Amino acid sequence: MKLVSLAVIAALGGASFVAVANPISVENLTLQTIVQPDASLSTYEQVSQRLAQHGINEKNRPHLFHVLKTTEINQASQSEMGIASVSGLANPANTECDNEKVCSFFTDMGFRTATDSNGNDYVIISAINSETAPTTYTFLDLSLVNEHGEPITIPRFIEYWGEGVTKKRMDITSVGRLSDILPKLMAAEQIFANAWVTVTYINASGVEVAETKQMSMEYSKDTLLADLGYVRNSPEGQGLEVFDPTAEMTIQPASSYTQIGANLLEKGVTAPVDRKEIDNADPTNNRIKVCLNRRYDDCDIDAYYDPGTPNDQIKAVVPFTGFRDVMGRVTKIYRPDWSTKNVTFDDNGNPTYTINPKGERPVELYHGTEIFIQTKELGGATALGGGYQGSNHLFSDHINLKYFTKKVGSMTFDMTRISWNIPRSKGIFGDARLYGRYEDAHWIMNLSIESEETRGPRKMTRRYSYVVGSADMPDDQSWKDIEHPPLQMVFSCLAKGSMIKLANGKELAIEQLSVGETVLGASQFAPNVHIPLEIKDISIGSESQPMIKLTTESGKELLLTESHPVVTQSGVSSWANKVQVGDRIRTASGLELITEVKEEKYNEHVYNLKLARTADDPNHSPGETFSMFANGLQVGDLAMQTDNEFEELVETEQDVLKRIPEAWHKDYLNSLNK
């Protein structure tokens, strides 16, 4: 098993607000100081100190502390013997990242605002893990702090037990009510996201080991406050100076800021966006549907490749266009290899770009300018280009800057508009087979820049990242201004040659059917009542995932995609890959036993039908979907497939205990009592 390598790419609002077994209301949380690690202590003692602040100790997490202690002992022993350690706790207090396995865990952390149903405004920072490597345990904590390490938002922590239902997309948020934290934001000279990670995993030698790291990510204070609608009203200074964080600073009172509303910094994303099936009542339900292998009305982004394209040539192709304003004059864009796209502006604010070769990573930044799409089911984030474009700089190459000034009342502000335009022909994010059906795929844009910003009577150079991306707020929360929906990668359906039963009793291969013809089927609300249904549309595509072949006791066989719904004995639909030998499913001639389920590779077209009641049948119900008979088996139509394509995976306590090693059982059960 390979060594774990963890990377967190944060989305703007791209993490669940609550991801614990027992959600806690913001109203009941208190702002406590998170003590920074004492460098004079051993690494084990520093980790223990950090965990203890969240009530985690050797008594209630015995196996975790056993792994932590054993790792440090083994690491010390290897060091004494002159053996280079390939894994270990590392020193979390060290600001230089000397352990690549956790160095990038909190590379960039997203910042955004939200409003609850009562009109209360909140500030949210968030981070998401997006790596495929396996772990047995993960601890995360996160908070927004000032230059003295004093918390601004409420420190939060979360534990993940193995991979489980999260499939390596681990996330955490820290929240603060705007009215409470605004004075702290104004008084701060610097603002950081402060985070900690501790992970355990099985190393290449088969030994369970631990790693840990603390990270800090600075935000641009001026841009952050301007996003909230507040600007400094001090007169603009003269000259440029590099910010010295060790210099003595004068705390600015709230009276030195003016509230101008939230429209100073404009921003917008025009692709990818949700154009269809939009739920205005609950935006958390909205998704950007990317059809990897079909062109059909329900797709926000339909298939880029023609039907019949070989499976190994199908790629996830998504365009990205949009813009956002930041305070100050942007002078550099940092690219993934730490080369830079430098910019100078003429008197009209028009840019001239030069490329500087690879340099050192600025200490303020952890990741260059890049776009990722990250799926929950299969783990890690895939960068723009996906290894197919021959360039590591596609995002920064398609970024343009415009310097301008904006006047609000008597005040004039220096600003830069950052815009990007990744055409679909360039927006390749890897092989379509990387993207599964179980969950959403997040899109994450990281902009790492250098800018000159006015701060009271002076100017300074700032380097920081700004993150734009998709939201992942759970339905049971009342946030209502979710900005960018996540992606859903969708597929089709039934194999070419599947025989569909017509209303007149005859059968015809699915590829020979036409819109307007009538097939025999049933409503989801009455699966045992067979009725004539009209074909309203036909989806044609290709399948990049293995197909499922079902065989019944009478010899009926059907090849279909793994997530295509099959109507079971109870009348409820189930994914084809969830059907097991011994299950009873519905067929045109009654219930039949499944005698064989196996995967098969498939390179032909796949098809599905969208069905509706005929014109002389007025009994349609809202949200109704339909089934039909393919090779005699009762299966769902396109609408039922869409409804079933992304199922909610909910783990019970027993599910977790079954999948995690027994050594972790006591730790996990103790965590339920926090």
C-alpha positions as CSV (number, residue, x, y, z in Angstrom):
1,M,0.0,0.0,0.0
2,K,1.4,3.4,-1.0
3,L,2.3,6.1,1.5
4,V,-0.6,8.5,2.2
5,S,-0.3,11.9,0.6
6,L,-3.0,14.3,1.6
7,A,-4.1,17.5,-0.1
8,V,-6.9,19.9,0.9
9,I,-8.2,22.1,-1.8
10,A,-10.8,24.5,-0.3
11,A,-13.9,25.6,-2.2
12,L,-15.7,28.8,-1.7
13,G,-18.3,27.4,0.6
14,G,-17.2,24.0,-0.5
15,A,-17.5,22.2,2.8
16,S,-20.4,21.0,4.8
17,F,-21.4,23.3,7.6
18,V,-22.0,20.4,10.0
19,A,-20.3,17.0,9.3
20,V,-20.6,15.5,12.8
21,A,-22.9,12.9,14.1
22,N,-24.6,15.4,16.5
23,P,-24.8,18.8,14.8
24,I,-24.3,21.8,17.2
25,S,-26.0,25.1,16.6
26,V,-23.8,28.2,16.1
27,E,-25.9,29.8,18.8
28,N,-24.6,27.3,21.4
29,L,-20.9,27.5,20.5
30,T,-18.4,29.7,22.4
31,L,-15.3,31.4,21.1
32,Q,-12.4,29.8,22.8
33,T,-8.7,30.4,22.2
34,I,-6.9,27.6,20.4
35,V,-3.4,27.5,22.0
36,Q,-0.6,27.3,19.4
37,P,1.9,24.4,19.8
38,D,4.7,25.0,22.2
39,A,7.9,24.3,20.2
40,S,9.8,23.4,23.4
41,L,7.6,20.3,23.8
42,S,8.1,17.0,21.9
43,T,6.0,16.5,18.9
44,Y,3.8,13.9,20.7
45,E,3.2,16.5,23.5
46,Q,2.3,19.2,21.0
47,V,-0.2,16.9,19.3
48,S,-1.6,15.9,22.6
49,Q,-2.0,19.5,23.6
50,R,-3.9,20.4,20.5
51,L,-6.2,17.5,20.7
52,A,-6.8,18.1,24.4
53,Q,-8.3,21.5,23.6
54,H,-11.2,19.6,21.8
55,G,-11.6,17.1,24.6
56,I,-9.6,14.3,22.9
57,N,-7.2,12.5,25.1
58,E,-5.6,9.1,25.7
59,K,-8.5,7.9,27.8
60,N,-11.2,8.4,25.2
61,R,-9.0,7.8,22.1
62,P,-6.7,5.0,23.3
63,H,-5.8,3.6,19.9
64,L,-5.1,7.0,18.4
65,F,-2.7,7.9,21.1
66,H,-1.1,4.5,20.9
67,V,-0.4,5.1,17.2
68,L,0.9,8.6,17.9
69,K,3.2,7.4,20.7
70,T,4.5,4.4,18.7
71,T,5.2,6.5,15.7
72,E,7.3,9.0,17.6
73,I,9.2,6.2,19.4
74,N,9.9,4.4,16.1
75,Q,10.9,7.7,14.5
76,A,13.4,8.5,17.3
77,S,14.8,5.0,17.1
78,Q,15.3,5.2,13.3
79,S,17.0,8.6,13.8
80,E,19.4,7.2,16.4
81,M,20.3,4.4,14.0
82,G,20.9,6.8,11.1
83,I,17.9,5.6,9.2
84,A,16.0,8.2,7.2
85,S,12.4,8.3,8.4
86,V,9.8,7.8,5.6
87,S,6.9,8.7,7.8
88,G,6.3,10.3,11.1
89,L,4.6,12.9,13.2
90,A,6.8,15.8,11.9
91,N,7.0,19.0,14.0
92,P,3.7,20.8,13.7
93,A,5.2,24.1,15.0
94,N,7.7,24.2,12.1
95,T,6.5,26.8,9.6
96,E,8.6,25.3,6.9
97,C,6.8,22.2,5.7
98,D,9.3,19.3,6.0
99,N,6.8,16.5,5.6
100,E,5.3,16.2,2.2
101,K,2.6,13.8,3.3
102,V,0.7,16.6,5.1
103,C,2.3,19.7,3.8
104,S,-0.5,20.6,1.4
105,F,-3.4,19.5,3.6
106,F,-4.6,23.0,4.1
107,T,-3.1,24.7,1.1
108,D,-6.0,27.1,0.5
109,M,-9.0,27.8,2.5
110,G,-12.2,29.2,1.1
111,F,-14.0,32.2,2.5
112,R,-17.6,33.3,1.9
113,T,-20.6,34.8,3.6
114,A,-24.1,33.3,4.1
115,T,-27.4,34.4,5.5
116,D,-29.7,32.2,7.5
117,S,-33.5,32.1,7.3
118,N,-33.7,34.7,10.1
119,G,-31.6,37.2,8.2
120,N,-28.4,36.8,10.3
121,D,-25.2,37.2,8.3
122,Y,-22.3,34.7,8.9
123,V,-18.7,34.4,7.7
124,I,-17.7,30.9,6.8
125,I,-14.2,29.5,6.1
126,S,-13.9,25.9,4.8
127,A,-11.5,23.3,3.6
128,I,-11.9,20.0,1.7
129,N,-9.6,17.0,1.5
130,S,-9.2,15.8,-2.0
131,E,-6.8,12.9,-2.2
132,T,-7.2,9.3,-2.9
133,A,-4.7,7.8,-0.5
134,P,-6.3,5.7,2.3
135,T,-6.3,6.7,5.9
136,T,-7.6,4.9,9.0
137,Y,-8.3,8.1,11.0
138,T,-8.3,11.8,10.2
139,F,-8.6,14.7,12.7
140,L,-9.2,18.3,11.4
141,D,-9.6,21.6,13.1
142,L,-10.0,25.1,11.7
143,S,-10.6,28.7,12.7
144,L,-10.0,32.2,11.4
145,V,-7.5,34.0,13.6
146,N,-5.6,37.4,13.7
147,E,-1.9,37.9,13.7
148,H,-1.7,37.0,17.4
149,G,-3.5,33.7,16.9
150,E,-6.6,34.9,18.6
151,P,-9.7,33.3,17.1
152,I,-12.2,35.4,15.1
153,T,-14.5,32.6,14.0
154,I,-15.6,29.7,16.2
155,P,-12.9,27.0,16.2
156,R,-14.3,23.7,14.9
157,F,-13.0,20.2,14.8
158,I,-14.1,16.9,13.2
159,E,-13.0,13.3,13.1
160,Y,-13.3,10.8,10.2
161,W,-13.0,7.1,10.8
162,G,-11.3,5.5,7.8
163,E,-12.6,6.4,4.4
164,G,-16.1,5.0,4.6
165,V,-19.0,6.9,3.1
166,T,-16.9,10.1,2.7
167,K,-14.7,8.3,0.1
168,K,-11.8,10.7,1.0
169,R,-13.7,13.9,0.6
170,M,-13.3,15.2,4.1
171,D,-14.3,18.7,4.9
172,I,-14.6,21.2,7.8
173,T,-15.9,24.7,8.3
174,S,-15.5,27.4,10.9
175,V,-18.3,30.0,11.3
176,G,-18.8,33.3,12.9
177,R,-21.8,35.7,13.1
178,L,-20.8,38.8,11.2
179,S,-22.0,41.2,13.8
180,D,-19.8,39.5,16.4
181,I,-16.6,39.2,14.4
182,L,-16.6,42.4,12.3
183,P,-14.9,44.5,15.0
184,K,-12.2,41.7,15.3
185,L,-11.7,41.7,11.5
186,M,-11.3,45.5,11.5
187,A,-8.9,45.5,14.4
188,A,-6.7,42.8,13.0
189,E,-3.6,43.7,11.1
190,Q,-3.4,40.3,9.4
191,I,-6.1,37.6,9.0
192,F,-5.3,33.9,8.7
193,A,-7.1,30.6,8.4
194,N,-5.4,28.4,11.1
195,A,-5.8,24.7,10.7
196,W,-4.5,21.4,12.1
197,V,-4.5,17.9,10.7
198,T,-3.6,14.6,12.2
199,V,-3.9,11.4,10.2
200,T,-3.1,7.7,10.6
201,Y,-2.6,5.2,7.9
202,I,-0.9,1.9,7.0
203,N,2.6,2.5,5.6
204,A,4.4,0.6,2.9
205,S,5.8,-1.8,5.6
206,G,2.3,-2.6,6.8
207,V,2.6,-0.6,10.0
208,E,0.0,1.9,11.2
209,V,1.7,5.3,11.6
210,A,0.6,8.9,12.2
211,E,1.4,12.3,10.7
212,T,0.4,15.8,11.9
213,K,0.8,19.4,10.7
214,Q,-0.4,22.9,11.5
215,M,-1.0,25.3,8.6
216,S,-1.8,29.0,8.3
217,M,-3.2,30.7,5.2
218,E,-3.3,34.5,5.0
219,Y,-6.2,36.4,3.5
220,S,-6.1,39.9,2.0
221,K,-7.8,42.0,4.7
222,D,-8.8,44.8,2.4
223,T,-10.5,42.4,-0.1
224,L,-12.1,40.4,2.6
225,L,-13.6,43.4,4.3
226,A,-14.6,44.9,0.9
227,D,-16.5,41.7,0.2
228,L,-18.4,42.3,3.4
229,G,-19.1,45.9,2.3
230,Y,-16.6,47.8,4.5
231,V,-13.6,49.9,3.3
232,R,-10.9,51.9,5.1
233,N,-11.6,55.6,4.8
234,S,-8.1,56.7,5.6
235,P,-6.4,58.9,2.9
236,E,-4.3,57.1,0.4
237,G,-0.6,57.2,1.2
238,Q,2.4,57.6,-1.0
239,G,5.0,55.1,-2.1
240,L,5.3,51.4,-1.9
241,E,6.5,49.4,1.0
242,V,6.8,45.7,1.6
243,F,4.7,44.6,4.6
244,D,6.7,43.7,7.6
245,P,4.7,41.5,9.9
246,T,7.2,42.0,12.8
247,A,6.7,45.8,12.8
248,E,4.6,47.4,15.4
249,M,1.2,48.2,14.2
250,T,-1.5,50.6,15.3
251,I,-4.9,49.0,15.8
252,Q,-7.5,50.7,13.6
253,P,-10.8,51.4,15.4
254,A,-14.1,50.4,13.7
255,S,-14.7,54.2,13.1
256,S,-11.9,54.2,10.5
257,Y,-14.1,52.0,8.2
258,T,-17.1,53.0,6.1
259,Q,-19.9,50.7,5.2
260,I,-20.6,51.0,1.5
261,G,-22.7,47.9,0.9
262,A,-21.6,44.7,-0.7
263,N,-21.4,45.9,-4.4
264,L,-17.9,47.4,-4.4
265,L,-16.3,44.2,-5.5
266,E,-18.2,42.6,-8.3
267,K,-17.9,39.0,-9.3
268,G,-19.7,36.5,-11.5
269,V,-19.4,33.0,-12.9
270,T,-21.0,32.3,-16.3
271,A,-19.7,28.8,-16.7
272,P,-20.3,26.2,-15.4
273,V,-23.8,27.1,-14.2
274,D,-27.0,25.4,-13.5
275,R,-29.4,26.3,-16.3
276,K,-32.1,23.7,-15.9
277,E,-34.2,22.0,-13.2
278,I,-33.4,24.9,-10.8
279,D,-34.9,24.7,-7.3
280,N,-35.3,28.3,-6.2
281,A,-37.0,27.3,-2.9
282,D,-34.0,25.3,-1.8
283,P,-30.8,26.2,-3.8
284,T,-28.9,23.4,-2.0
285,N,-30.7,21.0,-4.3
286,N,-29.3,22.6,-7.5
287,R,-26.7,20.8,-9.5
288,I,-24.8,21.5,-12.7
289,K,-25.5,18.4,-14.8
290,V,-22.5,17.4,-16.9
291,C,-23.5,14.6,-19.4
292,L,-20.4,12.6,-20.1
293,N,-21.9,10.4,-22.8
294,R,-25.2,11.8,-23.9
295,R,-26.8,14.8,-25.5
296,Y,-30.1,15.4,-24.0
297,D,-32.5,18.1,-22.8
298,D,-31.7,17.6,-19.1
299,C,-28.0,18.4,-19.5
300,D,-26.6,21.7,-18.4
301,I,-23.4,20.6,-20.3
302,D,-24.0,17.9,-22.8
303,A,-21.6,15.3,-24.1
304,Y,-18.5,16.7,-25.8
305,Y,-17.8,13.5,-27.7
306,D,-20.0,11.8,-30.3
307,P,-22.0,8.7,-29.4
308,G,-19.9,5.6,-30.1
309,T,-16.6,7.2,-29.1
310,P,-14.5,4.5,-27.5
311,N,-14.8,4.5,-23.7
312,D,-11.1,5.1,-23.1
313,Q,-11.3,8.3,-25.1
314,I,-14.2,9.9,-23.2
315,K,-13.0,12.8,-21.0
316,A,-14.7,15.1,-18.5
317,V,-14.8,18.4,-20.5
318,V,-16.1,21.5,-18.7
319,P,-15.8,25.2,-19.7
320,F,-14.9,27.8,-17.1
321,T,-15.7,31.5,-17.6
322,G,-16.2,34.3,-15.0
323,F,-14.5,37.2,-13.2
324,R,-14.0,38.7,-9.8
325,D,-12.7,42.1,-8.5
326,V,-10.0,42.4,-5.8
327,M,-8.7,45.4,-4.0
328,G,-5.4,46.9,-5.1
329,R,-3.3,46.5,-8.3
330,V,-2.5,42.8,-9.1
331,T,1.2,42.5,-10.2
332,K,1.7,38.7,-10.5
333,I,-0.2,35.5,-11.0
334,Y,1.5,32.5,-9.4
335,R,1.4,29.4,-11.6
336,P,1.4,25.8,-10.3
337,D,5.2,25.4,-10.7
338,W,5.8,28.8,-9.1
339,S,6.7,30.5,-12.3
340,T,4.8,33.8,-12.6
341,K,2.7,35.7,-15.0
342,N,3.9,39.3,-14.3
343,V,1.7,42.2,-15.4
344,T,2.2,46.0,-15.9
345,F,-0.6,48.3,-16.8
346,D,-0.7,51.3,-19.1
347,D,-2.4,54.6,-18.2
348,N,-5.8,53.1,-19.3
349,G,-5.4,50.0,-17.1
350,N,-4.6,47.6,-20.0
351,P,-2.1,44.9,-19.1
352,T,1.1,43.7,-20.6
353,Y,2.2,40.2,-19.5
354,T,5.6,38.6,-19.2
355,I,6.4,35.1,-18.0
356,N,9.1,34.7,-15.4
357,P,10.7,31.2,-14.9
358,K,10.1,28.9,-12.0
359,G,11.0,30.4,-8.7
360,E,10.7,29.7,-5.0
361,R,7.3,29.3,-3.4
362,P,6.3,32.4,-1.5
363,V,5.9,31.6,2.2
364,E,2.4,33.1,2.1
365,L,1.2,30.6,-0.5
366,Y,0.8,26.9,-0.6
367,H,-0.6,26.3,-4.1
368,G,-0.5,28.0,-7.5
369,T,-3.3,29.2,-9.7
370,E,-5.2,26.1,-10.9
371,I,-8.7,24.6,-11.4
372,F,-9.7,21.2,-10.0
373,I,-12.7,19.0,-10.3
374,Q,-13.0,16.6,-7.3
375,T,-15.3,13.7,-7.1
376,K,-16.4,12.3,-3.7
377,E,-16.7,8.7,-4.7
378,L,-13.3,8.1,-6.2
379,G,-11.3,10.5,-4.2
380,G,-8.7,13.0,-5.5
381,A,-9.0,16.2,-7.4
382,T,-8.1,16.2,-11.1
383,A,-6.4,19.4,-12.3
384,L,-7.4,21.3,-15.5
385,G,-5.6,19.6,-18.3
386,G,-5.9,16.2,-16.8
387,G,-2.6,15.2,-18.3
388,Y,-4.0,15.6,-21.8
389,Q,-3.3,19.2,-22.6
390,G,0.5,19.3,-22.5
391,S,0.5,22.4,-20.2
392,N,0.5,23.0,-16.4
393,H,-0.5,26.6,-16.9
394,L,-3.9,26.4,-18.7
395,F,-5.8,28.4,-16.1
396,S,-3.2,31.2,-15.7
397,D,-2.7,31.3,-19.5
398,H,-6.4,32.1,-19.8
399,I,-6.6,34.7,-17.1
400,N,-6.8,38.4,-18.0
401,L,-6.4,41.4,-15.7
402,K,-7.8,44.9,-15.9
403,Y,-6.7,47.7,-13.5
404,F,-9.3,50.4,-12.8
405,T,-10.4,52.9,-10.1
406,K,-13.8,53.0,-8.6
407,K,-15.4,56.0,-6.9
408,V,-17.9,55.6,-4.1
409,G,-19.0,58.9,-2.7
410,S,-15.9,60.9,-2.0
411,M,-13.6,57.8,-1.9
412,T,-11.7,56.4,-4.8
413,F,-10.4,52.8,-4.7
414,D,-7.7,51.0,-6.7
415,M,-9.1,47.7,-8.0
416,T,-8.2,44.9,-10.4
417,R,-10.7,42.7,-12.3
418,I,-9.5,39.1,-12.7
419,S,-11.3,37.3,-15.5
420,W,-10.9,33.9,-17.0
421,N,-12.2,32.1,-20.1
422,I,-11.4,28.4,-20.4
423,P,-13.2,27.3,-23.6
424,R,-14.7,23.8,-23.6
425,S,-12.1,22.5,-26.0
426,K,-9.5,23.3,-23.3
427,G,-11.4,22.4,-20.2
428,I,-10.4,18.7,-20.0
429,F,-10.3,17.2,-16.5
430,G,-9.2,13.7,-17.1
431,D,-10.7,10.4,-18.0
432,A,-14.5,10.1,-17.6
433,R,-14.0,6.9,-15.7
434,L,-12.6,8.8,-12.8
435,Y,-16.0,10.2,-12.1
436,G,-18.6,8.0,-10.3
437,R,-22.3,8.2,-9.8
438,Y,-22.6,8.2,-6.0
439,E,-22.0,11.8,-5.2
440,D,-21.5,15.3,-6.6
441,A,-18.2,16.5,-8.0
442,H,-16.8,19.8,-6.7
443,W,-15.1,22.3,-8.8
444,I,-12.5,24.4,-7.2
445,M,-10.6,27.4,-8.6
446,N,-7.5,28.7,-6.8
447,L,-6.2,32.2,-7.7
448,S,-2.8,32.9,-6.2
449,I,-1.7,36.5,-6.8
450,E,0.5,39.3,-5.7
451,S,-1.0,42.8,-5.4
452,E,-0.2,46.3,-4.2
453,E,-2.7,47.4,-1.7
454,T,-3.4,50.7,0.1
455,R,-3.4,50.4,3.9
456,G,-4.0,53.7,5.6
457,P,-1.1,56.1,4.9
458,R,1.0,53.6,3.0
459,K,1.0,50.9,0.4
460,M,2.2,47.3,0.7
461,T,2.7,44.2,-1.3
462,R,0.4,41.2,-0.4
463,R,0.5,37.7,-1.7
464,Y,-2.6,35.6,-1.1
465,S,-5.0,33.1,-2.6
466,Y,-8.6,33.6,-3.5
467,V,-10.8,30.5,-3.9
468,V,-13.9,30.2,-6.0
469,G,-15.9,27.0,-6.2
470,S,-19.0,25.0,-5.6
471,A,-21.1,24.8,-2.4
472,D,-21.9,21.7,-0.4
473,M,-24.3,22.9,2.4
474,P,-26.6,20.1,3.8
475,D,-30.3,20.3,3.2
476,D,-31.1,20.5,7.0
477,Q,-29.4,23.9,7.3
478,S,-31.1,27.2,6.5
479,W,-28.4,29.0,4.5
480,K,-30.0,30.5,1.5
481,D,-27.3,32.3,-0.6
482,I,-25.4,29.3,-1.9
483,E,-23.6,30.7,-4.9
484,H,-22.3,27.9,-7.1
485,P,-23.8,24.4,-7.3
486,P,-21.5,21.4,-7.6
487,L,-21.3,19.3,-10.7
488,Q,-23.0,16.0,-11.3
489,M,-21.5,13.7,-13.9
490,V,-24.3,11.6,-15.5
491,F,-24.4,8.6,-17.8
492,S,-26.8,6.4,-19.8
493,C,-28.5,3.4,-19.8
494,L,-29.4,0.2,-21.7
495,A,-27.2,-1.8,-24.1
496,K,-27.8,-1.7,-27.8
497,G,-30.1,-4.6,-28.8
498,S,-32.1,-4.5,-25.6
499,M,-35.6,-5.6,-26.7
500,I,-38.4,-3.2,-25.5
501,K,-41.9,-4.4,-25.1
502,L,-44.4,-2.3,-27.1
503,A,-47.9,-1.5,-26.1
504,N,-49.2,-4.0,-28.7
505,G,-47.2,-6.8,-27.2
506,K,-44.5,-6.9,-29.8
507,E,-40.8,-6.3,-29.1
508,L,-38.4,-4.0,-30.9
509,A,-34.7,-3.3,-30.3
510,I,-34.2,0.0,-28.3
511,E,-32.1,1.6,-31.1
512,Q,-35.0,1.0,-33.6
513,L,-37.5,3.0,-31.6
514,S,-38.7,6.5,-32.5
515,V,-40.2,9.4,-30.5
516,G,-44.0,9.1,-30.6
517,E,-44.1,5.3,-30.4
518,T,-45.9,3.6,-27.6
519,V,-44.3,1.1,-25.2
520,L,-45.7,-1.0,-22.4
521,G,-44.7,0.2,-18.9
522,A,-45.9,1.3,-15.5
523,S,-45.9,4.3,-13.2
524,Q,-43.6,4.4,-10.2
525,F,-46.7,4.7,-8.1
526,A,-48.3,1.6,-9.4
527,P,-45.5,-0.7,-10.7
528,N,-47.8,-3.7,-11.1
529,V,-50.3,-1.9,-13.3
530,H,-49.1,-2.1,-16.9
531,I,-50.1,0.8,-19.1
532,P,-49.2,2.2,-22.6
533,L,-46.6,5.0,-22.4
534,E,-45.5,7.4,-25.2
535,I,-41.8,7.9,-26.0
536,K,-41.1,11.6,-25.6
537,D,-37.3,11.5,-26.1
538,I,-34.5,9.0,-26.7
539,S,-31.0,9.4,-25.1
540,I,-28.1,7.9,-27.0
541,G,-24.6,7.8,-25.6
542,S,-21.6,5.6,-24.7
543,E,-20.7,4.1,-21.4
544,S,-17.2,4.5,-19.8
545,Q,-18.0,2.4,-16.7
546,P,-18.4,-1.4,-16.7
547,M,-21.9,-2.6,-17.4
548,I,-23.9,-5.0,-15.3
549,K,-25.4,-8.2,-16.7
550,L,-28.4,-9.6,-14.9
551,T,-29.7,-13.1,-15.5
552,T,-33.0,-14.5,-14.1
553,E,-34.0,-18.0,-13.3
554,S,-35.9,-18.3,-16.6
555,G,-32.8,-17.3,-18.6
556,K,-33.7,-13.6,-19.2
557,E,-30.6,-11.5,-19.6
558,L,-30.1,-7.7,-19.7
559,L,-27.0,-5.6,-19.9
560,L,-27.4,-2.1,-18.4
561,T,-25.3,0.5,-16.7
562,E,-24.6,0.0,-13.0
563,S,-26.8,2.8,-11.8
564,H,-29.8,2.1,-14.1
565,P,-32.9,1.4,-11.9
566,V,-34.4,-2.1,-11.7
567,V,-37.8,-2.5,-10.2
568,T,-37.6,-4.9,-7.3
569,Q,-40.3,-7.2,-5.7
570,S,-41.4,-4.4,-3.4
571,G,-42.0,-2.0,-6.3
572,V,-39.1,0.2,-5.3
573,S,-36.3,0.7,-7.8
574,S,-32.7,-0.3,-7.1
575,W,-29.4,0.3,-8.9
576,A,-28.4,-2.6,-11.1
577,N,-25.1,-3.1,-9.3
578,K,-27.0,-3.3,-6.0
579,V,-29.1,-6.3,-7.2
580,Q,-27.7,-9.6,-5.7
581,V,-28.1,-13.2,-6.6
582,G,-31.3,-14.4,-4.8
583,D,-33.1,-11.1,-5.1
584,R,-36.5,-11.1,-6.8
585,I,-37.3,-8.5,-9.4
586,R,-40.3,-7.6,-11.5
587,T,-40.6,-8.8,-15.1
588,A,-43.3,-8.7,-17.7
589,S,-44.4,-12.2,-16.7
590,G,-44.2,-11.7,-12.9
591,L,-41.5,-12.0,-10.2
592,E,-38.3,-13.8,-11.0
593,L,-35.2,-14.8,-9.1
594,I,-31.8,-13.3,-10.0
595,T,-29.4,-16.2,-10.6
596,E,-26.3,-14.3,-11.8
597,V,-24.9,-10.7,-11.6
598,K,-21.6,-9.9,-13.3
599,E,-19.7,-6.9,-14.7
600,E,-19.0,-6.8,-18.5
601,K,-16.9,-4.3,-20.5
602,Y,-19.0,-2.7,-23.3
603,N,-18.1,-0.5,-26.2
604,E,-21.3,-0.1,-28.1
605,H,-23.9,2.7,-27.8
606,V,-26.2,2.8,-24.8
607,Y,-29.8,4.1,-24.9
608,N,-32.7,5.2,-22.7
609,L,-36.2,6.4,-23.2
610,K,-38.1,9.3,-21.6
611,L,-41.7,8.2,-21.2
612,A,-45.0,9.9,-20.5
613,R,-48.6,9.0,-20.3
614,T,-50.4,9.0,-23.6
615,A,-52.7,11.9,-24.5
616,D,-55.9,9.9,-23.7
617,D,-54.5,9.1,-20.1
618,P,-55.0,12.2,-17.8
619,N,-53.8,10.5,-14.6
620,H,-50.3,12.1,-14.5
621,S,-49.0,12.9,-11.0
622,P,-46.4,15.5,-10.2
623,G,-42.9,14.0,-10.1
624,E,-44.1,10.8,-11.7
625,T,-41.5,8.6,-13.4
626,F,-42.1,5.4,-15.3
627,S,-40.7,2.0,-16.0
628,M,-40.6,-0.2,-19.1
629,F,-39.8,-3.8,-20.0
630,A,-36.3,-4.5,-21.5
631,N,-35.6,-8.1,-22.4
632,G,-38.6,-8.8,-20.1
633,L,-37.1,-7.1,-17.0
634,Q,-38.9,-4.1,-15.6
635,V,-36.5,-1.2,-15.6
636,G,-36.7,2.6,-15.2
637,D,-37.0,5.2,-17.9
638,L,-34.7,8.3,-18.2
639,A,-36.6,10.3,-15.6
640,M,-36.4,7.4,-13.1
641,Q,-32.7,7.0,-13.9
642,T,-32.1,10.7,-13.2
643,D,-34.0,10.5,-9.9
644,N,-31.9,7.4,-8.9
645,E,-28.6,8.3,-10.3
646,F,-27.2,10.0,-7.2
647,E,-28.3,8.2,-4.2
648,E,-27.7,9.4,-0.6
649,L,-25.3,7.2,1.2
650,V,-26.0,7.2,4.9
651,E,-23.9,5.2,7.3
652,T,-25.2,3.8,10.6
653,E,-23.1,3.3,13.7
654,Q,-23.0,-0.4,12.9
655,D,-21.8,0.3,9.3
656,V,-18.9,2.2,10.6
657,L,-18.0,-0.5,13.1
658,K,-18.1,-3.1,10.4
659,R,-15.7,-1.3,8.1
660,I,-13.1,0.1,10.5
661,P,-10.4,-2.1,12.3
662,E,-11.5,-3.4,15.6
663,A,-8.6,-1.5,17.3
664,W,-10.5,1.7,16.5
665,H,-13.9,0.6,17.8
666,K,-13.5,2.0,21.3
667,D,-12.2,5.4,20.0
668,Y,-15.1,5.6,17.6
669,L,-17.8,4.7,20.2
670,N,-16.3,7.3,22.6
671,S,-16.5,9.9,19.9
672,L,-20.3,9.5,19.7
673,N,-20.6,10.7,23.3
674,K,-18.9,14.1,22.8
